[in-house]
Amino acid sequence: MPARQPSKPRVRRPGAEPRPYHHGDLRRVLIDAALQLAAEGAEVSVREAARRAAVSPGAPFRHFPNRDALMAAVAEEAQRRFRIEIEVALGKAPAAGPLARFRAFGLAYLRWAMRNPAHFEIISTGRYFAHGSSAELTRDNAELIALTEGILTEAAEQGLLRPGDLKQVQIAGRALVYGFARMNLDGHFPRWGVAEDEIERMAEAVIDLFIAGIAKA
């Protein structure tokens, strides 16, 4: 009887598609799939994220037992990207200029929200899941509020602001960026005669107008 030949290693055919994930990054693939579904305006579910990620319907449930768990992870990832955008912008702003930092913060906030409307919707409203269920998201939101307050407090301490109620200024600053981003998301600007290619320039002008209004002459 002839000796059994050793099996040859399996070789991927040229042009063959790689596996869509390996077990170590399934969680990440599912989060990215859910983010993409939200960006497309599609219904987000664990099963649909699994289908988009090309895995079996039951595979995701090891990581996300339900839709709320998946959406919490999606929101945390969106918030992480949002924070990176803000930190990069603040890193380029003058460290000794709190109003310049506030401008950089506001523009980074609005640019990210305008370029990632679905992600902004996820982290700014309760439409997809109860935000209070994510300790990480709650902490990040508190840190962003504290950052905004801290920048404007520093401006007041340096005598850069007009006399007035600092808390009102802080809330107005938050309302400005959130409200502008929300108006864009809800499609209000065409009603105000602002074309799509003018919205980012309008954001800059509105932030500059706000700063001029609170800054000491």
N, C-alpha and C positions, 0 to 999 in steps of 0.2 A: 504494500500500500504506500503510495507516495506521501512524503512528508508534507504536513499542512503548511502552506505558505503564510508568513506573517501578514496580518492585515495592513493595508496601506492607510496612512493618515488621510482623513477627509480634507479635500482641498476645495475652497470656495470657488465657484465658477466665476470667470471674469464677468463683471457687470452685475453679479448677483447682489440683491439688496441685503444689507446687514440686518441683523435682528434689531427690532425697534428699541429694545432695552435689555439690560441685564438686571438680575435681581437686586443688585445694590442700589440702583437708581430708579426703581419703579415709582417710588413716591414722587420724585421730582418730575418724571414723565407725566404722571397723572395731574399734578398741579399745573404744569405747562399746558396740558391738553384742556383743562378746565378754564384756564386763563384765555386760551384761544377761542373756546366756545363762547365765553362771555364777550370777548372782543367782536365776535361775529353776530352778537345779538341772539344766539341760539340758547335753548333751554339747557341749563347745566345740571347734570345728574352724575352720580357715580358710574352708572352703567354706560352713559354716553361718553364720559371721559375714558372709560375702559375701551370702548369701541374705537374712539379716536386714537388711543395709544396702541391699538392692535394687540390687546391682551384679552384673556378670557373674562367674561362678565364677573366671575367670582374673585378674580385675583386682587382687585383694588380693596376689597373689604378687609383684608389683613391690615391695611394702612388707614382706611377711612370707613368706619362702620356705617356711616350714613352721609347724606348730602351736607348736613350742617358741619360735620367734621372736615369734609373736603373743602367747603367754602371758607371755613376758618383758616385752613392752610393756604388757600388761594389769596385771601385777604392779607395774611401775614407776608406772603411773598410779594404782593403788590405794594404793601407798605414798605417792605425792605428796599425795593427798587426806588420808591418815592424818596425815602430817606437818603439813599445814595445820591440822587439828583440834587437834593438840597445841600448835603454835605460838600459835594464838589463845588457848587456855586458859592457857598460860604467860604470855602477854602481859597477862592480866588478874590474875594472881597477884602478891602482894607480892614485889618484886624482892629485898628483904632477908630474906625468910623462906624458907629452903630446904625446910623441912618442909611449908609451905603450897604451895610449888611442886611438891613431890613429890605431894601430894594432888591438885593440879590436873592434873598429868601423868597420874597413875593413873586419875582419873575420865575424862579425855579419851580415854585409851587404851580403857577399858572401854566407854564410851558409843559410841565409833566402832565397836568390834568388835561390840557388841550390835546396833547399827543397820545394820551392813553385814557380816553373817555370811559371805556368800560371798567378799567382798573380803578379809576377815580370813583365811579359809581359804587363799586364793591366796597371800598374803604370809607366812603363818606355817607352812606345811607344804610338803613336796615332792610333793604329790599331783598337781599340774598340770604341773610342769616342774622341772628341776634349778636351784635358786636360784643356785648358784655360777656359772652361765652368764651371769648378769647382773651386770656390774661395778657398775652404778648401784644395784641392789638391795643388793648386798653392802656398798657404801659407806654407803647409807642405814641399814642395820641396824647397822653399826658406829657410826654417829653417834648412833643412838637409845640404844644400850648405853652409849656414852660420856656421853650426856646424863644417863641415870639414875645412872650412877656418879658423875658430877660433882656432881649435886644432893645426893646422900647424903654425898659427901666433904666438901662445903661445910658440911653440917649437923654432921658430926663435928668439923671444924676450928673451928666456932663453939661447940663444947662442948654441943651440943644432944642428943647421943645417949648412951645408956647405954654404959659400957665394954664392949668386945667386939671381935670380928673384923669389921672394916669390910667385907671382901670377902663374908663370909657375909650381912651385912645387905643388900649390894647385890644378891647373887644371890637372896636371899629376896624382895626387892622386885620383881625381875623375875618370879620364879616366881609371886608373888601375882597380878599383873595378867594374865600369860599364862595361868596355870592357871584363873583365874576366867573369862576369856574363852573358854577351851577348854571348860570345864564347861557354859557357856551354849550354845556351838555344838553340843555333843554331847547337849544336852537332859537334863542331869543334875538340874537344880534341882527339877523336880516330885518327884523321888524323895526330895529333902531337905525336902519340904514348903514349897517356895518357889514361889508362884504367879507367873505371867508378869509381872503388873503390879507385883510386889514386887521383881523382880530388880535393877532399878537402885538402889532404896533399899538393898538388901542389899549392892550393890557399894560404896556410900558407907560403910556401916557396917563392912564388912570392911577397907577402906582405913584408916578411922579407928582400928580396932582394931589394925592393924599399926603405925600411927604411934605410938599410945599405948604399944605394946610396945617400940619401939626408942628412944623419946624419954626423955631424962633427967627424972626426976620433979622 
